[in-house]
Amino acid sequence: TGSGILAIAAAWLGVRDVHAIDSDPDAIASATANVERNALGHRVRCEIGDAATLARPPFPLVLANLLAAAHRALAARYAALVAPGGLLVLGGLLDGEADEIAATVGTHGFSPHATRSVEGWTSLACRHAPLHARA
C-alpha cells in the first residue's frame, strides 16, 4: 500500500471496504496516518502482510502499484488474490514493460480490460477469467 494513496482513492471513488496491505511497518504507519487525515478509517483498514503469502478470500478488486519485477514475481499469486470476474489494476509500469506484464498475467487467467499511459508510465486493468470459468 505504500503511502495508502490507492486505498484512499478507492475509498473516495466508492469502494466500501478497502484492505491496504504492505509488508513494511513504516508504510503501514504512513498509510494509516494518511487514511485518518482523509477521515476514511471506517472504510480503509491498513494491515501488515505479504501479498505472496496472504491468506484471504479473493477480492473483487486488487490495485498494485509495483515495479515490473514485482508484478512478474506475483503474477501467479494475483490469480488467488482476485476473484473470478474481478479486476486487477497494475501500476508502476514503464510503457515498454506493459505488453510483457500483460502477457505474463495473461498466462494466469487475466485478460486485458483497459490500458492507460501517462508520461511514460502505464497502468493496466485486467479482468480475471480463470480457465475453468471461461466459456
N, CA, C and O atoms as CSV, one atom per row, in Angstrom:
chain,resi,resn,atom,element,x,y,z
A,1,THR,N,N,0.812,-1.207,0.000
A,1,THR,CA,C,0.000,0.000,0.000
A,1,THR,C,C,0.847,1.259,0.000
A,1,THR,O,O,0.361,2.333,-0.357
A,2,GLY,N,N,2.094,1.142,0.392
A,2,GLY,CA,C,2.943,2.336,0.403
A,2,GLY,C,C,2.328,3.427,1.246
A,2,GLY,O,O,2.064,3.216,2.430
A,3,SER,N,N,2.094,4.589,0.663
A,3,SER,CA,C,1.520,5.731,1.382
A,3,SER,C,C,0.021,5.584,1.606
A,3,SER,O,O,-0.565,6.338,2.383
A,4,GLY,N,N,-0.604,4.622,0.934
A,4,GLY,CA,C,-2.044,4.425,1.037
A,4,GLY,C,C,-2.829,5.181,-0.019
A,4,GLY,O,O,-4.059,5.196,0.022
A,5,ILE,N,N,-2.144,5.806,-0.960
A,5,ILE,CA,C,-2.828,6.652,-1.934
A,5,ILE,C,C,-3.867,5.887,-2.759
A,5,ILE,O,O,-4.957,6.403,-3.006
A,6,LEU,N,N,-3.542,4.667,-3.186
A,6,LEU,CA,C,-4.522,3.911,-3.974
A,6,LEU,C,C,-5.705,3.471,-3.111
A,6,LEU,O,O,-6.843,3.463,-3.580
A,7,ALA,N,N,-5.447,3.111,-1.870
A,7,ALA,CA,C,-6.523,2.719,-0.959
A,7,ALA,C,C,-7.449,3.906,-0.698
A,7,ALA,O,O,-8.671,3.762,-0.696
A,8,ILE,N,N,-6.861,5.064,-0.479
A,8,ILE,CA,C,-7.646,6.276,-0.238
A,8,ILE,C,C,-8.462,6.633,-1.482
A,8,ILE,O,O,-9.645,6.957,-1.384
A,9,ALA,N,N,-7.826,6.574,-2.642
A,9,ALA,CA,C,-8.554,6.869,-3.886
A,9,ALA,C,C,-9.701,5.893,-4.087
A,9,ALA,O,O,-10.798,6.298,-4.473
A,10,ALA,N,N,-9.462,4.617,-3.832
A,10,ALA,CA,C,-10.529,3.619,-3.989
A,10,ALA,C,C,-11.699,3.941,-3.070
A,10,ALA,O,O,-12.855,3.858,-3.486
A,11,ALA,N,N,-11.413,4.302,-1.846
A,11,ALA,CA,C,-12.484,4.637,-0.901
A,11,ALA,C,C,-13.245,5.885,-1.358
A,11,ALA,O,O,-14.475,5.912,-1.314
A,12,TRP,N,N,-12.523,6.911,-1.791
A,12,TRP,CA,C,-13.179,8.131,-2.273
A,12,TRP,C,C,-14.010,7.860,-3.522
A,12,TRP,O,O,-15.002,8.546,-3.769
A,13,LEU,N,N,-13.609,6.861,-4.313
A,13,LEU,CA,C,-14.352,6.534,-5.531
A,13,LEU,C,C,-15.490,5.537,-5.292
A,13,LEU,O,O,-16.154,5.113,-6.238
A,14,GLY,N,N,-15.714,5.162,-4.022
A,14,GLY,CA,C,-16.889,4.369,-3.699
A,14,GLY,C,C,-16.672,2.954,-3.218
A,14,GLY,O,O,-17.642,2.282,-2.869
A,15,VAL,N,N,-15.435,2.469,-3.183
A,15,VAL,CA,C,-15.209,1.129,-2.642
A,15,VAL,C,C,-15.459,1.208,-1.136
A,15,VAL,O,O,-14.839,2.013,-0.441
A,16,ARG,N,N,-16.363,0.376,-0.639
A,16,ARG,CA,C,-16.801,0.486,0.754
A,16,ARG,C,C,-15.864,-0.165,1.760
A,16,ARG,O,O,-15.751,0.307,2.892
A,17,ASP,N,N,-15.198,-1.229,1.371
A,17,ASP,CA,C,-14.361,-1.977,2.310
A,17,ASP,C,C,-12.993,-2.181,1.660
A,17,ASP,O,O,-12.837,-3.036,0.788
A,18,VAL,N,N,-12.005,-1.393,2.086
A,18,VAL,CA,C,-10.679,-1.409,1.471
A,18,VAL,C,C,-9.676,-2.004,2.459
A,18,VAL,O,O,-9.619,-1.612,3.624
A,19,HIS,N,N,-8.891,-2.953,1.967
A,19,HIS,CA,C,-7.797,-3.542,2.752
A,19,HIS,C,C,-6.491,-3.069,2.136
A,19,HIS,O,O,-6.178,-3.413,0.997
A,20,ALA,N,N,-5.730,-2.285,2.881
A,20,ALA,CA,C,-4.446,-1.765,2.409
A,20,ALA,C,C,-3.354,-2.605,3.073
A,20,ALA,O,O,-3.202,-2.590,4.294
A,21,ILE,N,N,-2.599,-3.334,2.254
A,21,ILE,CA,C,-1.652,-4.304,2.786
A,21,ILE,C,C,-0.241,-3.973,2.321
A,21,ILE,O,O,-0.018,-3.655,1.153
A,22,ASP,N,N,0.710,-4.052,3.251
A,22,ASP,CA,C,2.121,-3.827,2.925
A,22,ASP,C,C,2.956,-4.623,3.925
A,22,ASP,O,O,2.555,-4.804,5.075
A,23,SER,N,N,4.105,-5.088,3.485
A,23,SER,CA,C,4.987,-5.840,4.373
A,23,SER,C,C,5.886,-4.932,5.214
A,23,SER,O,O,6.553,-5.402,6.136
A,24,ASP,N,N,5.906,-3.646,4.901
A,24,ASP,CA,C,6.766,-2.683,5.592
A,24,ASP,C,C,5.967,-1.958,6.680
A,24,ASP,O,O,5.015,-1.242,6.368
A,25,PRO,N,N,6.345,-2.135,7.960
A,25,PRO,CA,C,5.617,-1.456,9.041
A,25,PRO,C,C,5.615,0.070,8.898
A,25,PRO,O,O,4.644,0.721,9.284
A,26,ASP,N,N,6.687,0.644,8.350
A,26,ASP,CA,C,6.714,2.103,8.157
A,26,ASP,C,C,5.673,2.528,7.119
A,26,ASP,O,O,5.037,3.571,7.267
A,27,ALA,N,N,5.502,1.723,6.073
A,27,ALA,CA,C,4.482,2.024,5.068
A,27,ALA,C,C,3.094,1.953,5.695
A,27,ALA,O,O,2.245,2.801,5.418
A,28,ILE,N,N,2.859,0.965,6.524
A,28,ILE,CA,C,1.553,0.837,7.183
A,28,ILE,C,C,1.299,2.032,8.088
A,28,ILE,O,O,0.183,2.551,8.129
A,29,ALA,N,N,2.320,2.476,8.816
A,29,ALA,CA,C,2.160,3.648,9.682
A,29,ALA,C,C,1.826,4.885,8.846
A,29,ALA,O,O,0.953,5.669,9.219
A,30,SER,N,N,2.515,5.060,7.723
A,30,SER,CA,C,2.255,6.196,6.842
A,30,SER,C,C,0.855,6.106,6.245
A,30,SER,O,O,0.115,7.090,6.235
A,31,ALA,N,N,0.495,4.929,5.748
A,31,ALA,CA,C,-0.829,4.754,5.148
A,31,ALA,C,C,-1.930,4.996,6.176
A,31,ALA,O,O,-2.930,5.645,5.871
A,32,THR,N,N,-1.756,4.482,7.383
A,32,THR,CA,C,-2.750,4.670,8.445
A,32,THR,C,C,-2.933,6.156,8.745
A,32,THR,O,O,-4.061,6.631,8.881
A,33,ALA,N,N,-1.832,6.882,8.845
A,33,ALA,CA,C,-1.917,8.322,9.106
A,33,ALA,C,C,-2.637,9.036,7.963
A,33,ALA,O,O,-3.459,9.919,8.208
A,34,ASN,N,N,-2.343,8.669,6.736
A,34,ASN,CA,C,-2.990,9.300,5.581
A,34,ASN,C,C,-4.473,8.955,5.502
A,34,ASN,O,O,-5.292,9.797,5.134
A,35,VAL,N,N,-4.816,7.724,5.846
A,35,VAL,CA,C,-6.228,7.324,5.880
A,35,VAL,C,C,-6.971,8.158,6.920
A,35,VAL,O,O,-8.071,8.645,6.656
A,36,GLU,N,N,-6.375,8.324,8.098
A,36,GLU,CA,C,-7.016,9.118,9.151
A,36,GLU,C,C,-7.134,10.585,8.739
A,36,GLU,O,O,-8.155,11.218,9.008
A,37,ARG,N,N,-6.099,11.139,8.086
A,37,ARG,CA,C,-6.157,12.530,7.598
A,37,ARG,C,C,-7.331,12.740,6.642
A,37,ARG,O,O,-7.889,13.834,6.548
A,38,ASN,N,N,-7.691,11.672,5.939
A,38,ASN,CA,C,-8.797,11.737,4.979
A,38,ASN,C,C,-10.113,11.254,5.568
A,38,ASN,O,O,-11.099,11.094,4.849
A,39,ALA,N,N,-10.130,11.021,6.875
A,39,ALA,CA,C,-11.341,10.589,7.598
A,39,ALA,C,C,-11.963,9.343,6.978
A,39,ALA,O,O,-13.182,9.252,6.837
A,40,LEU,N,N,-11.107,8.374,6.605
A,40,LEU,CA,C,-11.594,7.150,5.968
A,40,LEU,C,C,-11.316,5.895,6.793
A,40,LEU,O,O,-11.399,4.780,6.279
A,41,GLY,N,N,-10.992,6.076,8.056
A,41,GLY,CA,C,-10.678,4.937,8.913
A,41,GLY,C,C,-11.809,3.927,9.017
A,41,GLY,O,O,-11.556,2.755,9.292
A,42,HIS,N,N,-13.029,4.345,8.807
A,42,HIS,CA,C,-14.174,3.436,8.867
A,42,HIS,C,C,-14.299,2.583,7.595
A,42,HIS,O,O,-15.065,1.620,7.576
A,43,ARG,N,N,-13.548,2.930,6.525
A,43,ARG,CA,C,-13.651,2.181,5.269
A,43,ARG,C,C,-12.347,1.548,4.814
A,43,ARG,O,O,-12.352,0.633,3.991
A,44,VAL,N,N,-11.221,2.033,5.349
A,44,VAL,CA,C,-9.911,1.530,4.924
A,44,VAL,C,C,-9.184,0.947,6.122
A,44,VAL,O,O,-8.979,1.623,7.130
A,45,ARG,N,N,-8.794,-0.327,6.000
A,45,ARG,CA,C,-8.006,-0.990,7.045
A,45,ARG,C,C,-6.594,-1.200,6.525
A,45,ARG,O,O,-6.404,-1.789,5.462
A,46,CYS,N,N,-5.617,-0.727,7.259
A,46,CYS,CA,C,-4.207,-0.887,6.897
A,46,CYS,C,C,-3.619,-2.016,7.726
A,46,CYS,O,O,-3.702,-2.008,8.954
A,47,GLU,N,N,-3.019,-2.996,7.036
A,47,GLU,CA,C,-2.524,-4.184,7.720
A,47,GLU,C,C,-1.151,-4.592,7.192
A,47,GLU,O,O,-0.859,-4.463,6.004
A,48,ILE,N,N,-0.325,-5.082,8.100
A,48,ILE,CA,C,0.948,-5.663,7.684
A,48,ILE,C,C,0.652,-7.034,7.089
A,48,ILE,O,O,-0.071,-7.837,7.680
A,49,GLY,N,N,1.207,-7.286,5.936
A,49,GLY,CA,C,1.019,-8.572,5.276
A,49,GLY,C,C,1.891,-8.655,4.045
A,49,GLY,O,O,2.432,-7.651,3.583
A,50,ASP,N,N,2.023,-9.837,3.527
A,50,ASP,CA,C,2.826,-10.088,2.332
A,50,ASP,C,C,1.908,-10.675,1.262
A,50,ASP,O,O,1.321,-11.740,1.456
A,51,ALA,N,N,1.791,-9.985,0.148
A,51,ALA,CA,C,0.907,-10.445,-0.925
A,51,ALA,C,C,1.258,-11.849,-1.385
A,51,ALA,O,O,0.384,-12.584,-1.846
A,52,ALA,N,N,2.514,-12.231,-1.269
A,52,ALA,CA,C,2.946,-13.556,-1.721
A,52,ALA,C,C,2.401,-14.675,-0.845
A,52,ALA,O,O,2.321,-15.821,-1.287
A,53,THR,N,N,2.024,-14.360,0.393
A,53,THR,CA,C,1.558,-15.406,1.312
A,53,THR,C,C,0.234,-15.062,1.978
A,53,THR,O,O,-0.212,-15.791,2.864
A,54,LEU,N,N,-0.389,-13.992,1.583
A,54,LEU,CA,C,-1.628,-13.536,2.200
A,54,LEU,C,C,-2.701,-14.620,2.115
A,54,LEU,O,O,-2.999,-15.128,1.034
A,55,ALA,N,N,-3.270,-14.964,3.251
A,55,ALA,CA,C,-4.324,-15.981,3.304
A,55,ALA,C,C,-5.664,-15.281,3.511
A,55,ALA,O,O,-6.084,-15.049,4.645
A,56,ARG,N,N,-6.319,-14.953,2.424
A,56,ARG,CA,C,-7.608,-14.264,2.442
A,56,ARG,C,C,-8.471,-14.799,1.319
A,56,ARG,O,O,-7.950,-15.310,0.327
A,57,PRO,N,N,-9.766,-14.691,1.458
A,57,PRO,CA,C,-10.611,-14.981,0.288
A,57,PRO,C,C,-10.271,-13.970,-0.803
A,57,PRO,O,O,-9.810,-12.869,-0.501
A,58,PRO,N,N,-10.490,-14.328,-2.061
A,58,PRO,CA,C,-10.157,-13.396,-3.143
A,58,PRO,C,C,-11.012,-12.129,-3.088
A,58,PRO,O,O,-12.149,-12.137,-2.617
A,59,PHE,N,N,-10.428,-11.053,-3.583
A,59,PHE,CA,C,-11.068,-9.739,-3.600
A,59,PHE,C,C,-11.652,-9.459,-4.991
A,59,PHE,O,O,-11.132,-9.971,-5.983
A,60,PRO,N,N,-12.709,-8.667,-5.081
A,60,PRO,CA,C,-13.250,-8.316,-6.395
A,60,PRO,C,C,-12.374,-7.307,-7.142
A,60,PRO,O,O,-12.471,-7.178,-8.362
A,61,LEU,N,N,-11.524,-6.597,-6.406
A,61,LEU,CA,C,-10.657,-5.587,-6.996
A,61,LEU,C,C,-9.329,-5.589,-6.255
A,61,LEU,O,O,-9.298,-5.514,-5.027
A,62,VAL,N,N,-8.232,-5.676,-7.001
A,62,VAL,CA,C,-6.894,-5.576,-6.421
A,62,VAL,C,C,-6.136,-4.500,-7.187
A,62,VAL,O,O,-6.062,-4.530,-8.416
A,63,LEU,N,N,-5.577,-3.553,-6.450
A,63,LEU,CA,C,-4.762,-2.485,-7.012
A,63,LEU,C,C,-3.325,-2.713,-6.564
A,63,LEU,O,O,-3.068,-2.861,-5.369
A,64,ALA,N,N,-2.395,-2.742,-7.497
A,64,ALA,CA,C,-0.992,-2.980,-7.157
A,64,ALA,C,C,-0.104,-2.042,-7.955
A,64,ALA,O,O,-0.007,-2.157,-9.177
A,65,ASN,N,N,0.535,-1.125,-7.270
A,65,ASN,CA,C,1.435,-0.174,-7.914
A,65,ASN,C,C,2.859,-0.582,-7.545
A,65,ASN,O,O,3.423,-0.106,-6.560
A,66,LEU,N,N,3.420,-1.463,-8.348
A,66,LEU,CA,C,4.735,-2.051,-8.091
A,66,LEU,C,C,5.571,-1.987,-9.361
A,66,LEU,O,O,5.047,-1.743,-10.449
A,67,LEU,N,N,6.845,-2.202,-9.218
A,67,LEU,CA,C,7.704,-2.277,-10.397
A,67,LEU,C,C,7.450,-3.578,-11.145
A,67,LEU,O,O,6.912,-4.530,-10.579
A,68,ALA,N,N,7.833,-3.617,-12.406
A,68,ALA,CA,C,7.570,-4.769,-13.270
A,68,ALA,C,C,8.092,-6.075,-12.669
A,68,ALA,O,O,7.419,-7.102,-12.758
A,69,ALA,N,N,9.266,-6.052,-12.064
A,69,ALA,CA,C,9.833,-7.278,-11.480
A,69,ALA,C,C,8.914,-7.843,-10.401
A,69,ALA,O,O,8.744,-9.059,-10.309
A,70,ALA,N,N,8.326,-6.983,-9.593
A,70,ALA,CA,C,7.407,-7.443,-8.549
A,70,ALA,C,C,6.125,-7.995,-9.158
A,70,ALA,O,O,5.599,-8.999,-8.676
A,71,HIS,N,N,5.611,-7.355,-10.211
A,71,HIS,CA,C,4.417,-7.878,-10.890
A,71,HIS,C,C,4.711,-9.257,-11.486
A,71,HIS,O,O,3.874,-10.157,-11.417
A,72,ARG,N,N,5.887,-9.418,-12.063
A,72,ARG,CA,C,6.281,-10.733,-12.607
A,72,ARG,C,C,6.282,-11.784,-11.501
A,72,ARG,O,O,5.744,-12.878,-11.666
A,73,ALA,N,N,6.892,-11.435,-10.379
A,73,ALA,CA,C,7.001,-12.377,-9.262
A,73,ALA,C,C,5.639,-12.727,-8.668
A,73,ALA,O,O,5.450,-13.840,-8.176
A,74,LEU,N,N,4.701,-11.805,-8.707
A,74,LEU,CA,C,3.377,-12.022,-8.106
A,74,LEU,C,C,2.312,-12.470,-9.101
A,74,LEU,O,O,1.166,-12.684,-8.706
A,75,ALA,N,N,2.652,-12.616,-10.364
A,75,ALA,CA,C,1.652,-12.908,-11.399
A,75,ALA,C,C,0.785,-14.111,-11.054
A,75,ALA,O,O,-0.439,-14.031,-11.155
A,76,ALA,N,N,1.382,-15.210,-10.654
A,76,ALA,CA,C,0.594,-16.400,-10.311
A,76,ALA,C,C,-0.231,-16.155,-9.051
A,76,ALA,O,O,-1.354,-16.646,-8.932
A,77,ARG,N,N,0.319,-15.409,-8.131
A,77,ARG,CA,C,-0.369,-15.129,-6.863
A,77,ARG,C,C,-1.599,-14.248,-7.077
A,77,ARG,O,O,-2.595,-14.378,-6.366
A,78,TYR,N,N,-1.521,-13.351,-8.060
A,78,TYR,CA,C,-2.673,-12.498,-8.350
A,78,TYR,C,C,-3.919,-13.337,-8.639
A,78,TYR,O,O,-5.032,-12.933,-8.300
A,79,ALA,N,N,-3.738,-14.491,-9.258
A,79,ALA,CA,C,-4.881,-15.355,-9.578
A,79,ALA,C,C,-5.614,-15.815,-8.318
A,79,ALA,O,O,-6.826,-16.031,-8.353
A,80,ALA,N,N,-4.888,-15.966,-7.204
A,80,ALA,CA,C,-5.526,-16.353,-5.942
A,80,ALA,C,C,-6.100,-15.146,-5.204
A,80,ALA,O,O,-7.024,-15.291,-4.403
A,81,LEU,N,N,-5.564,-13.967,-5.467
A,81,LEU,CA,C,-5.997,-12.765,-4.756
A,81,LEU,C,C,-7.202,-12.082,-5.400
A,81,LEU,O,O,-7.939,-11.360,-4.728
A,82,VAL,N,N,-7.406,-12.309,-6.702
A,82,VAL,CA,C,-8.501,-11.646,-7.422
A,82,VAL,C,C,-9.598,-12.670,-7.705
A,82,VAL,O,O,-9.339,-13.724,-8.285
A,83,ALA,N,N,-10.800,-12.358,-7.299
A,83,ALA,CA,C,-11.937,-13.260,-7.518
A,83,ALA,C,C,-12.208,-13.434,-9.010
A,83,ALA,O,O,-11.929,-12.529,-9.796
A,84,PRO,N,N,-12.750,-14.591,-9.409
A,84,PRO,CA,C,-13.150,-14.758,-10.807
A,84,PRO,C,C,-14.101,-13.630,-11.215
A,84,PRO,O,O,-15.067,-13.324,-10.516
A,85,GLY,N,N,-13.805,-13.030,-12.347
A,85,GLY,CA,C,-14.589,-11.888,-12.811
A,85,GLY,C,C,-14.122,-10.567,-12.235
A,85,GLY,O,O,-14.569,-9.503,-12.663
A,86,GLY,N,N,-13.212,-10.631,-11.252
A,86,GLY,CA,C,-12.710,-9.429,-10.608
A,86,GLY,C,C,-11.691,-8.700,-11.464
A,86,GLY,O,O,-11.288,-9.174,-12.526
A,87,LEU,N,N,-11.292,-7.552,-10.983
A,87,LEU,CA,C,-10.395,-6.684,-11.727
A,87,LEU,C,C,-9.068,-6.533,-10.996
A,87,LEU,O,O,-9.028,-6.320,-9.784
A,88,LEU,N,N,-7.988,-6.649,-11.754
A,88,LEU,CA,C,-6.627,-6.428,-11.271
A,88,LEU,C,C,-6.093,-5.190,-11.973
A,88,LEU,O,O,-6.021,-5.154,-13.201
A,89,VAL,N,N,-5.719,-4.176,-11.204
A,89,VAL,CA,C,-5.172,-2.947,-11.775
A,89,VAL,C,C,-3.705,-2.877,-11.383
A,89,VAL,O,O,-3.360,-2.832,-10.202
A,90,LEU,N,N,-2.847,-2.867,-12.401
A,90,LEU,CA,C,-1.409,-2.861,-12.192
A,90,LEU,C,C,-0.830,-1.525,-12.603
A,90,LEU,O,O,-1.015,-1.086,-13.739
A,91,GLY,N,N,-0.135,-0.880,-11.694
A,91,GLY,CA,C,0.556,0.370,-11.978
A,91,GLY,C,C,2.044,0.186,-11.762
A,91,GLY,O,O,2.503,-0.894,-11.391
A,92,GLY,N,N,2.792,1.252,-11.997
A,92,GLY,CA,C,4.229,1.214,-11.799
A,92,GLY,C,C,5.003,0.651,-12.966
A,92,GLY,O,O,6.163,0.266,-12.820
A,93,LEU,N,N,4.369,0.600,-14.129
A,93,LEU,CA,C,4.987,0.001,-15.314
A,93,LEU,C,C,5.457,1.079,-16.287
A,93,LEU,O,O,4.708,1.993,-16.633
A,94,LEU,N,N,6.690,0.957,-16.714
A,94,LEU,CA,C,7.143,1.795,-17.812
A,94,LEU,C,C,6.396,1.366,-19.067
A,94,LEU,O,O,6.054,0.192,-19.210
A,95,ASP,N,N,6.142,2.293,-19.970
A,95,ASP,CA,C,5.387,1.968,-21.182
A,95,ASP,C,C,5.932,0.724,-21.885
A,95,ASP,O,O,5.156,-0.114,-22.345
A,96,GLY,N,N,7.251,0.595,-21.973
A,96,GLY,CA,C,7.869,-0.538,-22.670
A,96,GLY,C,C,7.722,-1.867,-21.963
A,96,GLY,O,O,8.032,-2.906,-22.546
A,97,GLU,N,N,7.258,-1.866,-20.722
A,97,GLU,CA,C,7.090,-3.106,-19.957
A,97,GLU,C,C,5.656,-3.629,-19.980
A,97,GLU,O,O,5.414,-4.789,-19.646
A,98,ALA,N,N,4.727,-2.801,-20.363
A,98,ALA,CA,C,3.308,-3.120,-20.212
A,98,ALA,C,C,2.880,-4.367,-20.973
A,98,ALA,O,O,2.177,-5.209,-20.415
A,99,ASP,N,N,3.283,-4.506,-22.225
A,99,ASP,CA,C,2.860,-5.672,-23.013
A,99,ASP,C,C,3.363,-6.972,-22.401
A,99,ASP,O,O,2.632,-7.960,-22.340
A,100,GLU,N,N,4.604,-6.969,-21.952
A,100,GLU,CA,C,5.168,-8.190,-21.358
A,100,GLU,C,C,4.456,-8.542,-20.054
A,100,GLU,O,O,4.193,-9.717,-19.797
A,101,ILE,N,N,4.142,-7.554,-19.235
A,101,ILE,CA,C,3.438,-7.828,-17.974
A,101,ILE,C,C,2.006,-8.284,-18.257
A,101,ILE,O,O,1.497,-9.176,-17.577
A,102,ALA,N,N,1.355,-7.686,-19.248
A,102,ALA,CA,C,0.013,-8.136,-19.632
A,102,ALA,C,C,0.047,-9.589,-20.075
A,102,ALA,O,O,-0.835,-10.368,-19.714
A,103,ALA,N,N,1.053,-9.960,-20.851
A,103,ALA,CA,C,1.186,-11.350,-21.297
A,103,ALA,C,C,1.464,-12.273,-20.115
A,103,ALA,O,O,0.940,-13.386,-20.060
A,104,THR,N,N,2.278,-11.820,-19.178
A,104,THR,CA,C,2.610,-12.638,-18.011
A,104,THR,C,C,1.380,-12.921,-17.166
A,104,THR,O,O,1.134,-14.074,-16.810
A,105,VAL,N,N,0.599,-11.894,-16.834
A,105,VAL,CA,C,-0.604,-12.143,-16.036
A,105,VAL,C,C,-1.655,-12.874,-16.869
A,105,VAL,O,O,-2.514,-13.569,-16.325
A,106,GLY,N,N,-1.582,-12.712,-18.195
A,106,GLY,CA,C,-2.491,-13.434,-19.082
A,106,GLY,C,C,-2.341,-14.937,-18.969
A,106,GLY,O,O,-3.321,-15.668,-19.117
A,107,THR,N,N,-1.138,-15.411,-18.709
A,107,THR,CA,C,-0.934,-16.857,-18.543
A,107,THR,C,C,-1.544,-17.371,-17.242
A,107,THR,O,O,-1.591,-18.580,-17.012
A,108,HIS,N,N,-2.009,-16.456,-16.392
A,108,HIS,CA,C,-2.620,-16.840,-15.119
A,108,HIS,C,C,-4.103,-16.492,-15.072
A,108,HIS,O,O,-4.686,-16.368,-13.995
A,109,GLY,N,N,-4.709,-16.334,-16.250
A,109,GLY,CA,C,-6.157,-16.168,-16.310
A,109,GLY,C,C,-6.663,-14.749,-16.375
A,109,GLY,O,O,-7.848,-14.513,-16.141
A,110,PHE,N,N,-5.802,-13.789,-16.687
A,110,PHE,CA,C,-6.240,-12.399,-16.778
A,110,PHE,C,C,-6.282,-11.949,-18.227
A,110,PHE,O,O,-5.379,-12.251,-19.008
A,111,SER,N,N,-7.334,-11.227,-18.580
A,111,SER,CA,C,-7.435,-10.683,-19.930
A,111,SER,C,C,-7.460,-9.159,-19.849
A,111,SER,O,O,-8.006,-8.595,-18.901
A,112,PRO,N,N,-6.871,-8.497,-20.840
A,112,PRO,CA,C,-6.828,-7.032,-20.822
A,112,PRO,C,C,-8.236,-6.438,-20.802
A,112,PRO,O,O,-9.140,-6.902,-21.497
A,113,HIS,N,N,-8.388,-5.419,-20.001
A,113,HIS,CA,C,-9.669,-4.713,-19.912
A,113,HIS,C,C,-9.486,-3.250,-20.332
A,113,HIS,O,O,-10.304,-2.704,-21.072
A,114,ALA,N,N,-8.404,-2.621,-19.851
A,114,ALA,CA,C,-8.117,-1.233,-20.207
A,114,ALA,C,C,-6.647,-0.948,-19.956
A,114,ALA,O,O,-6.016,-1.564,-19.097
A,115,THR,N,N,-6.116,-0.010,-20.716
A,115,THR,CA,C,-4.719,0.417,-20.573
A,115,THR,C,C,-4.682,1.929,-20.614
A,115,THR,O,O,-5.400,2.562,-21.388
A,116,ARG,N,N,-3.842,2.498,-19.775
A,116,ARG,CA,C,-3.682,3.955,-19.787
A,116,ARG,C,C,-2.219,4.295,-19.586
A,116,ARG,O,O,-1.569,3.768,-18.682
A,117,SER,N,N,-1.705,5.170,-20.421
A,117,SER,CA,C,-0.324,5.629,-20.318
A,117,SER,C,C,-0.304,7.133,-20.062
A,117,SER,O,O,-0.982,7.906,-20.738
A,118,VAL,N,N,0.492,7.527,-19.065
A,118,VAL,CA,C,0.653,8.937,-18.735
A,118,VAL,C,C,2.136,9.194,-18.472
A,118,VAL,O,O,2.725,8.630,-17.550
A,119,GLU,N,N,2.713,10.039,-19.283
A,119,GLU,CA,C,4.097,10.471,-19.112
A,119,GLU,C,C,5.082,9.304,-18.970
A,119,GLU,O,O,5.972,9.327,-18.120
A,120,GLY,N,N,4.905,8.290,-19.814
A,120,GLY,CA,C,5.841,7.173,-19.834
A,120,GLY,C,C,5.529,6.032,-18.893
A,120,GLY,O,O,6.243,5.029,-18.876
A,121,TRP,N,N,4.476,6.169,-18.110
A,121,TRP,CA,C,4.069,5.120,-17.169
A,121,TRP,C,C,2.720,4.564,-17.591
A,121,TRP,O,O,1.807,5.315,-17.932
A,122,THR,N,N,2.601,3.250,-17.565
A,122,THR,CA,C,1.368,2.588,-17.979
A,122,THR,C,C,0.694,1.913,-16.790
A,122,THR,O,O,1.355,1.351,-15.917
A,123,SER,N,N,-0.616,1.980,-16.777
A,123,SER,CA,C,-1.438,1.206,-15.850
A,123,SER,C,C,-2.286,0.252,-16.677
A,123,SER,O,O,-2.821,0.624,-17.721
A,124,LEU,N,N,-2.402,-0.971,-16.201
A,124,LEU,CA,C,-3.202,-1.998,-16.875
A,124,LEU,C,C,-4.352,-2.415,-15.974
A,124,LEU,O,O,-4.169,-2.602,-14.772
A,125,ALA,N,N,-5.512,-2.558,-16.542
A,125,ALA,CA,C,-6.640,-3.157,-15.839
A,125,ALA,C,C,-6.923,-4.475,-16.543
A,125,ALA,O,O,-7.127,-4.507,-17.757
A,126,CYS,N,N,-6.934,-5.551,-15.788
A,126,CYS,CA,C,-7.133,-6.892,-16.356
A,126,CYS,C,C,-8.258,-7.588,-15.619
A,126,CYS,O,O,-8.338,-7.526,-14.392
A,127,ARG,N,N,-9.120,-8.243,-16.359
A,127,ARG,CA,C,-10.240,-8.998,-15.791
A,127,ARG,C,C,-9.767,-10.424,-15.523
A,127,ARG,O,O,-9.079,-11.022,-16.351
A,128,HIS,N,N,-10.138,-10.964,-14.363
A,128,HIS,CA,C,-9.753,-12.335,-14.029
A,128,HIS,C,C,-10.788,-13.311,-14.585
A,128,HIS,O,O,-11.940,-13.340,-14.152
A,129,ALA,N,N,-10.350,-14.092,-15.537
A,129,ALA,CA,C,-11.199,-15.108,-16.145
A,129,ALA,C,C,-10.438,-16.427,-16.129
A,129,ALA,O,O,-9.854,-16.821,-17.138
A,130,PRO,N,N,-10.443,-17.123,-14.963
A,130,PRO,CA,C,-9.707,-18.376,-14.872
A,130,PRO,C,C,-10.145,-19.348,-15.952
A,130,PRO,O,O,-11.282,-19.284,-16.420
A,131,LEU,N,N,-9.265,-20.240,-16.349
A,131,LEU,CA,C,-9.548,-21.191,-17.422
A,131,LEU,C,C,-10.846,-21.952,-17.182
A,131,LEU,O,O,-11.633,-22.132,-18.111
A,132,HIS,N,N,-11.085,-22.403,-15.946
A,132,HIS,CA,C,-12.300,-23.169,-15.669
A,132,HIS,C,C,-13.567,-22.323,-15.758
A,132,HIS,O,O,-14.663,-22.876,-15.839
A,133,ALA,N,N,-13.442,-20.988,-15.744
A,133,ALA,CA,C,-14.606,-20.117,-15.819
A,133,ALA,C,C,-14.845,-19.562,-17.206
A,133,ALA,O,O,-15.855,-18.900,-17.441
A,134,ARG,N,N,-13.931,-19.821,-18.133
A,134,ARG,CA,C,-14.077,-19.286,-19.487
A,134,ARG,C,C,-15.046,-20.129,-20.292
A,134,ARG,O,O,-15.071,-21.353,-20.170
A,135,ALA,N,N,-15.841,-19.467,-21.115
A,135,ALA,CA,C,-16.808,-20.199,-21.942
A,135,ALA,C,C,-16.290,-20.286,-23.363
A,135,ALA,O,O,-16.950,-20.863,-24.227
